[in-house]
């Protein structure tokens, strides 16, 4: 991403997705399915970081959180489509339909500009100006923002080509290592709250809960709820910030998972009684799963992915963003693959209680370590982790300074006409 650019990387990552889905759709044996699934997983893993970094670098701070979170809406929409179509069509047809999205993404990305931040870092200010003009519009003071990006690049030497040794030193610097530690632990807490266990094993969990409702219909409704609340989360992210939504997820997921675990414990006792006892209040586990999905979607499903594009320094944002995405998908793999083992050792009720306890424990970490980046420019965030400023909090009573830094944090830069500029300078 740092070598090729954000745009080219996004285009390249769509190729394994297209080939993987086509291989699954036309699979003649199990090995073709394995290879196709590997390629889809590879493409899905690679596209996460550049997508968030691209969005964070082309948007203004007051819109960055909401627009970066649109990727999470895409994921939730994809889950809903797979849940719904999977109930009516064969897996071959579903795989064929799944090629449509990466094909469209590849085609549309060709017409998108490269990010101004990346172009400034490569000492291409003229191209950065054209890119920003295309992104912001003709009435925007493009030169002012380009000057600010140029000054920041000069101050932090982001426009100097780095050797492998310098790249390693930049990755190990506090400005990169601190946010990396925060986000890796965030993803670990988020995944071990059980979110992908619910996503991947939704049908089986509904069936095992003892509910009288149709398990396939419950799963489809769950996908709808996830999509709706992902949209709500994108709007709330701009209004509420990152920390409040994270706490909603941590507490909500913890309580709902423990509640589900308690119910499944009693169901286990009822099933093994002599004679077996018919489960009661079968609506309760369904409610717990839906509460879990709602609260998880409001924060966990959106916030850490947005922060991948926010927290890292410009010089190594691509590399370390990719490392973070890799860690996140590694945790997904561990959680999904250990669920059957944990269920056999701790039983289902013990497994869900464990997930709930991890989620609640994570709230302590979030309270102590997670910064609030709402409304802050990427330059401010980098300065904070570098130690150049002591806090990201806005002091009460502080007056706004009439410079581009302040404008990028909260409002659009003033639109200055050529005539007015001449009068002011004369």
Secondary structure per residue as TSV (DSSP state, phi and psi in degrees):
chain	resnum	aa	ss	phi	psi
A	1	X	-	360.0	-42.3
A	2	X	T	-73.8	-24.5
A	3	X	T	-88.7	-47.5
A	4	X	T	-87.0	-25.0
A	5	X	-	103.8	160.9
A	6	X	H	-68.5	-42.9
A	7	X	H	-63.6	-51.7
A	8	X	H	-62.5	-37.9
A	9	X	H	-62.3	-42.9
A	10	X	H	-63.7	-37.6
A	11	X	H	-65.5	-45.5
A	12	X	H	-64.3	-37.9
A	13	X	H	-68.4	-17.9
A	14	X	H	-75.4	-23.3
A	15	X	H	-62.5	-51.2
A	16	X	H	-63.4	-28.9
A	17	X	H	-65.0	-46.4
A	18	X	H	-63.4	-48.9
A	19	X	H	-65.0	-38.4
A	20	X	H	-64.4	-47.3
A	21	X	H	-64.9	-38.7
A	22	X	H	-64.6	-38.1
A	23	X	H	-65.6	-38.9
A	24	X	H	-67.2	-43.8
A	25	X	H	-61.2	-36.6
A	26	X	T	-107.9	23.4
A	27	X	-	-62.4	131.0
A	28	X	S	-100.9	-12.5
A	29	X	S	-154.6	173.2
A	30	X	H	-65.0	-29.9
A	31	X	H	-68.4	-34.5
A	32	X	H	-65.8	-35.6
A	33	X	H	-65.8	-43.4
A	34	X	H	-59.7	-48.2
A	35	X	H	-64.9	-43.1
A	36	X	H	-61.9	-42.9
A	37	X	H	-65.8	-36.9
A	38	X	H	-62.4	-42.7
A	39	X	H	-67.6	-39.5
A	40	X	H	-63.8	-44.1
A	41	X	H	-62.7	-38.5
A	42	X	H	-64.4	-47.3
A	43	X	H	-65.1	-42.1
A	44	X	H	-62.7	-40.0
A	45	X	H	-68.8	-38.9
A	46	X	H	-74.0	-30.0
A	47	X	H	-78.3	-20.4
A	48	X	H	-59.8	-54.8
A	49	X	H	-65.4	-51.5
A	50	X	H	-62.2	-31.0
A	51	X	H	-64.5	-45.3
A	52	X	H	-70.4	-41.5
A	53	X	H	-63.7	-43.7
A	54	X	H	-58.2	-49.7
A	55	X	H	-63.0	-42.6
A	56	X	H	-66.1	-30.4
A	57	X	H	-85.7	-19.6
A	58	X	H	-100.4	-7.1
A	59	X	S	-105.4	157.9
A	60	X	-	-80.4	154.2
A	61	X	H	-55.1	-38.0
A	62	X	H	-72.8	-13.2
A	63	X	H	-112.9	-9.2
A	64	X	H	-59.9	-47.5
A	65	X	H	-60.5	-47.2
A	66	X	H	-66.0	-43.7
A	67	X	H	-73.6	-35.9
A	68	X	H	-65.3	-32.3
A	69	X	T	-72.8	-10.4
A	70	X	H	-60.0	-27.0
A	71	X	H	-61.2	-35.6
A	72	X	H	-68.5	-32.9
A	73	X	H	-63.1	-41.3
A	74	X	H	-60.1	-41.1
A	75	X	H	-64.3	-46.5
A	76	X	H	-63.8	-38.3
A	77	X	H	-64.7	-40.2
A	78	X	H	-62.8	-41.8
A	79	X	H	-61.1	-44.5
A	80	X	H	-62.5	-43.5
A	81	X	H	-61.8	-43.7
A	82	X	H	-65.3	-43.4
A	83	X	H	-59.1	-46.6
A	84	X	H	-71.8	-54.3
A	85	X	H	-66.0	-31.8
A	86	X	H	-62.7	-20.2
A	87	X	T	-83.0	-12.7
A	88	X	T	-124.1	-25.0
A	89	X	S	-120.1	166.6
A	90	X	-	-74.7	161.6
A	91	X	H	-66.3	-27.9
A	92	X	H	-65.8	-45.1
A	93	X	H	-64.2	-41.6
A	94	X	H	-61.8	-41.0
A	95	X	H	-64.3	-39.6
A	96	X	H	-63.4	-42.7
A	97	X	H	-63.1	-34.4
A	98	X	H	-66.8	-15.6
A	99	X	H	-74.6	-17.6
A	100	X	H	-61.9	-44.7
A	101	X	H	-63.1	-52.2
A	102	X	H	-64.0	-30.7
A	103	X	H	-65.0	-45.1
A	104	X	H	-63.4	-42.9
A	105	X	H	-61.4	-43.1
A	106	X	H	-62.7	-45.6
A	107	X	H	-63.5	-43.2
A	108	X	H	-70.3	-35.5
A	109	X	H	-65.8	-25.8
A	110	X	T	-59.7	-32.8
A	111	X	T	-91.6	-1.6
A	112	X	S	-86.8	148.6
A	113	X	-	-80.4	158.5
A	114	X	-	-70.6	157.7
A	115	X	-	-72.7	141.7
A	116	X	H	-60.0	-37.7
A	117	X	H	-58.4	-45.9
A	118	X	H	-65.4	-42.3
A	119	X	H	-67.0	-37.7
A	120	X	H	-63.8	-41.6
A	121	X	H	-62.8	-25.8
A	122	X	T	-96.8	13.8
A	123	X	T	59.4	48.4
A	124	X	-	-127.3	66.2
A	125	X	H	-62.9	-33.2
A	126	X	H	-66.0	-43.8
A	127	X	H	-66.3	-35.4
A	128	X	H	-64.2	-39.7
A	129	X	H	-63.5	-45.0
A	130	X	H	-62.7	-41.3
A	131	X	H	-62.7	-45.3
A	132	X	H	-67.3	-36.9
A	133	X	H	-63.4	-38.2
A	134	X	H	-68.3	-34.3
A	135	X	H	-81.2	-35.9
A	136	X	H	-97.2	-28.0
A	137	X	-	105.2	167.4
A	138	X	T	-74.6	-22.3
A	139	X	T	-90.2	0.9
A	140	X	S	-89.9	145.1
A	141	X	-	-78.7	79.8
A	142	X	H	-64.8	-42.4
A	143	X	H	-59.1	-38.0
A	144	X	H	-61.7	-44.3
A	145	X	H	-70.5	-36.9
A	146	X	H	-63.6	-41.1
A	147	X	H	-60.9	-40.4
A	148	X	H	-65.8	-43.1
A	149	X	H	-63.0	-38.6
A	150	X	H	-66.3	-43.6
A	151	X	H	-63.2	-41.4
A	152	X	H	-65.8	-39.6
A	153	X	H	-64.7	-39.7
A	154	X	H	-67.3	-40.5
A	155	X	H	-65.4	-37.9
A	156	X	H	-104.2	5.7
A	157	X	T	57.4	36.3
A	158	X	T	-79.4	-11.0
A	159	X	T	-97.3	15.5
A	160	X	S	-108.3	130.3
A	161	X	-	-66.7	130.1
A	162	X	-	-100.5	145.8
A	163	X	-	-79.0	164.4
A	164	X	H	-54.2	-37.6
A	165	X	H	-65.5	-43.5
A	166	X	H	-66.3	-36.0
A	167	X	H	-62.8	-44.4
A	168	X	H	-62.5	-41.6
A	169	X	H	-63.6	-38.3
A	170	X	H	-66.6	-38.7
A	171	X	H	-65.8	-36.6
A	172	X	T	-86.8	-0.4
A	173	X	S	-73.3	154.1
A	174	X	H	-56.3	-34.4
A	175	X	H	-65.5	-21.4
A	176	X	H	-105.1	-40.1
A	177	X	H	-71.0	-38.0
A	178	X	H	-62.2	-54.9
A	179	X	H	-63.8	-31.3
A	180	X	H	-62.4	-45.4
A	181	X	H	-61.5	-42.0
A	182	X	H	-62.5	-47.1
A	183	X	H	-72.1	-36.9
A	184	X	H	-63.4	-43.6
A	185	X	H	-67.2	-35.5
A	186	X	H	-60.2	-49.8
A	187	X	H	-63.0	-36.1
A	188	X	H	-64.2	-48.0
A	189	X	H	-61.6	-43.0
A	190	X	H	-62.4	-47.8
A	191	X	H	-70.1	-38.6
A	192	X	T	-81.3	6.7
A	193	X	T	-80.0	-10.9
A	194	X	T	101.4	12.5
A	195	X	H	-61.3	-45.7
A	196	X	H	-80.6	-16.9
A	197	X	H	-64.3	-45.1
A	198	X	H	-65.2	-42.1
A	199	X	H	-64.2	-47.5
A	200	X	H	-80.5	-31.0
A	201	X	T	-113.4	26.0
A	202	X	H	-56.3	-48.3
A	203	X	H	-61.0	-46.9
A	204	X	H	-65.0	-39.1
A	205	X	H	-67.6	-42.1
A	206	X	H	-60.2	-41.6
A	207	X	H	-65.1	-43.6
A	208	X	H	-73.0	-18.9
A	209	X	T	-71.8	-15.8
A	210	X	T	88.0	7.2
A	211	X	-	-66.9	149.8
A	212	X	S	-86.6	-8.2
A	213	X	S	-74.1	156.6
A	214	X	-	-67.9	124.1
A	215	X	H	-65.3	-36.6
A	216	X	H	-68.7	-39.5
A	217	X	H	-67.4	-39.5
A	218	X	H	-59.5	-40.4
A	219	X	H	-66.6	-41.1
A	220	X	H	-65.1	-44.7
A	221	X	H	-61.6	-38.2
A	222	X	H	-60.4	-40.4
A	223	X	H	-64.2	-38.7
A	224	X	H	-64.0	-45.7
A	225	X	H	-60.5	-43.3
A	226	X	H	-60.7	-43.1
A	227	X	H	-64.7	-47.2
A	228	X	H	-59.6	-45.9
A	229	X	H	-78.1	-18.4
A	230	X	H	-68.4	-40.5
A	231	X	H	-62.9	-44.1
A	232	X	H	-61.2	-39.9
A	233	X	H	-62.9	-38.8
A	234	X	H	-62.4	-40.1
A	235	X	H	-70.7	-44.1
A	236	X	H	-64.8	-29.8
A	237	X	H	-61.2	-35.9
A	238	X	H	-74.7	-32.6
A	239	X	H	-86.1	-42.0
A	240	X	H	-100.0	-28.2
A	241	X	-	95.0	-179.7
A	242	X	H	-82.9	-42.4
A	243	X	H	-65.4	-49.9
A	244	X	H	-58.0	-41.7
A	245	X	H	-67.1	-34.0
A	246	X	H	-64.9	-41.6
A	247	X	H	-66.7	-37.2
A	248	X	H	-58.9	-44.2
A	249	X	H	-66.5	-47.2
A	250	X	H	-59.6	-47.2
A	251	X	H	-72.8	-46.0
A	252	X	H	-62.4	-44.6
A	253	X	H	-65.8	-41.0
A	254	X	H	-62.6	-48.6
A	255	X	H	-66.0	-43.6
A	256	X	H	-68.5	-37.6
A	257	X	H	-67.7	-40.8
A	258	X	H	-65.7	-40.1
A	259	X	H	-61.5	-42.7
A	260	X	H	-64.0	-40.7
A	261	X	H	-63.5	-41.1
A	262	X	H	-63.5	-44.3
A	263	X	H	-62.5	-44.6
A	264	X	H	-65.9	-27.6
A	265	X	H	-64.6	-47.3
A	266	X	H	-66.2	-37.2
A	267	X	H	-62.6	-37.9
A	268	X	H	-61.7	-42.0
A	269	X	H	-65.2	-41.1
A	270	X	H	-65.2	-41.5
A	271	X	H	-65.6	-29.6
A	272	X	T	-102.2	9.2
A	273	X	S	-77.5	161.2
A	274	X	S	-118.5	109.3
A	275	X	S	-74.8	163.6
A	276	X	-	-57.8	142.8
A	277	X	-	-99.5	134.9
A	278	X	-	-67.2	127.4
A	279	X	-	-59.5	144.9
A	280	X	-	-117.0	163.8
A	281	X	-	50.2	48.2
A	282	X	T	-69.0	-6.6
A	283	X	H	-73.6	-24.3
A	284	X	H	-63.4	-48.3
A	285	X	H	-63.6	-34.2
A	286	X	H	-64.1	-43.2
A	287	X	H	-61.6	-41.1
A	288	X	H	-61.4	-42.3
A	289	X	H	-65.3	-39.9
A	290	X	H	-70.9	-40.0
A	291	X	H	-62.2	-42.2
A	292	X	H	-58.7	-47.7
A	293	X	H	-63.2	-42.7
A	294	X	H	-63.1	-52.0
A	295	X	H	-69.0	-36.3
A	296	X	H	-64.5	-41.3
A	297	X	H	-65.8	-35.4
A	298	X	H	-64.4	-28.4
A	299	X	T	-129.8	-64.0
A	300	X	T	-56.9	-37.6
A	301	X	T	-75.2	-15.7
A	302	X	T	-118.8	-50.7
A	303	X	H	-57.9	-53.1
A	304	X	H	-63.2	-32.8
A	305	X	H	-68.8	-36.3
A	306	X	H	-64.8	-41.4
A	307	X	H	-71.4	-18.6
A	308	X	H	-58.0	-38.2
A	309	X	T	-84.5	-6.0
A	310	X	T	-105.9	-41.4
A	311	X	S	-82.5	-24.1
A	312	X	S	-89.7	148.6
A	313	X	-	-67.8	152.4
A	314	X	G	-56.0	-39.5
A	315	X	G	-62.0	-35.2
A	316	X	G	-127.5	22.8
A	317	X	H	-60.2	-39.1
A	318	X	H	-68.1	-48.5
A	319	X	H	-64.5	-52.6
A	320	X	H	-75.1	-25.9
A	321	X	H	-64.6	-40.5
A	322	X	H	-64.4	-38.9
A	323	X	H	-63.4	-39.1
A	324	X	H	-66.1	-44.6
A	325	X	H	-61.3	-40.5
A	326	X	H	-60.5	-43.8
A	327	X	H	-62.4	-41.9
A	328	X	H	-60.8	-45.1
A	329	X	H	-71.6	-27.8
A	330	X	H	-65.0	-41.0
A	331	X	H	-66.1	-36.8
A	332	X	H	-58.4	-48.5
A	333	X	H	-58.8	-46.6
A	334	X	H	-62.5	-46.1
A	335	X	H	-64.7	-46.4
A	336	X	H	-65.1	-41.3
A	337	X	H	-78.8	-23.4
A	338	X	H	-89.4	-12.1
A	339	X	H	-58.7	-48.3
A	340	X	H	-59.9	-38.3
A	341	X	H	-66.3	-46.8
A	342	X	H	-62.7	-37.6
A	343	X	H	-65.0	-32.0
A	344	X	H	-78.5	-27.1
A	345	X	H	-91.8	-50.1
A	346	X	T	-97.5	-4.9
A	347	X	H	66.2	167.8
A	348	X	H	-60.8	-42.7
A	349	X	H	-63.9	-40.3
A	350	X	H	-66.7	-36.9
A	351	X	H	-64.6	-45.5
A	352	X	H	-70.0	-34.1
A	353	X	H	-64.0	-39.0
A	354	X	H	-62.1	-45.6
A	355	X	H	-57.3	-44.0
A	356	X	H	-63.2	-41.6
A	357	X	H	-65.5	-39.6
A	358	X	H	-63.0	-41.9
A	359	X	H	-63.3	-44.4
A	360	X	H	-67.3	-38.8
A	361	X	H	-63.4	-35.7
A	362	X	H	-60.3	-27.6
A	363	X	H	-60.5	-33.7
A	364	X	H	-63.9	-45.7
A	365	X	H	-61.8	-45.0
A	366	X	H	-61.8	-40.1
A	367	X	H	-63.3	-39.7
A	368	X	H	-80.4	-37.3
A	369	X	H	-117.0	-22.3
A	370	X	-	-80.6	119.5
A	371	X	-	-79.8	156.7
A	372	X	-	-96.2	117.2
A	373	X	-	-107.1	4.8
A	374	X	T	-58.9	126.8
A	375	X	T	76.2	4.8
A	376	X	-	-97.8	143.0
A	377	X	-	-74.7	159.5
A	378	X	H	-61.7	-31.4
A	379	X	H	-68.3	-41.8
A	380	X	H	-61.5	-43.6
A	381	X	H	-63.5	-42.7
A	382	X	H	-64.9	-40.0
A	383	X	H	-62.8	-36.6
A	384	X	H	-63.6	-49.2
A	385	X	H	-72.9	-20.8
A	386	X	H	-81.9	-11.4
A	387	X	T	89.1	5.8
A	388	X	S	-76.1	-25.5
A	389	X	S	-128.0	151.7
A	390	X	S	-90.0	-19.7
A	391	X	-	-151.8	156.6
A	392	X	-	-99.8	-2.3
A	393	X	S	-74.4	141.7
A	394	X	-	-84.9	122.4
A	395	X	-	-70.6	141.6
A	396	X	T	-68.0	137.3
A	397	X	T	81.4	-0.6
A	398	X	-	-70.7	135.7
A	399	X	-	-93.7	142.6
A	400	X	-	-74.3	134.7
A	401	X	-	-88.4	140.6
A	402	X	S	-80.2	64.7
A	403	X	S	-128.9	174.3
A	404	X	H	-70.9	-28.1
A	405	X	H	-59.8	-47.1
A	406	X	H	-65.4	-40.0
A	407	X	H	-62.4	-37.0
A	408	X	H	-71.3	-25.6
A	409	X	H	-75.7	-37.9
A	410	X	H	-127.6	-39.6
A	411	X	S	-132.9	172.2
A	412	X	-	-76.7	145.7
A	413	X	-	-60.6	151.7
A	414	X	-	-64.0	144.8
A	415	X	-	-89.9	112.8
A	416	X	-	-110.9	122.1
A	417	X	-	-75.2	162.1
A	418	X	H	-63.6	-42.3
A	419	X	H	-64.1	-44.2
A	420	X	H	-66.4	-36.0
A	421	X	H	-64.8	-39.8
A	422	X	H	-64.9	-40.6
A	423	X	H	-64.3	-41.9
A	424	X	H	-67.3	-34.1
A	425	X	H	-85.1	-11.8
A	426	X	-	-85.5	360.0
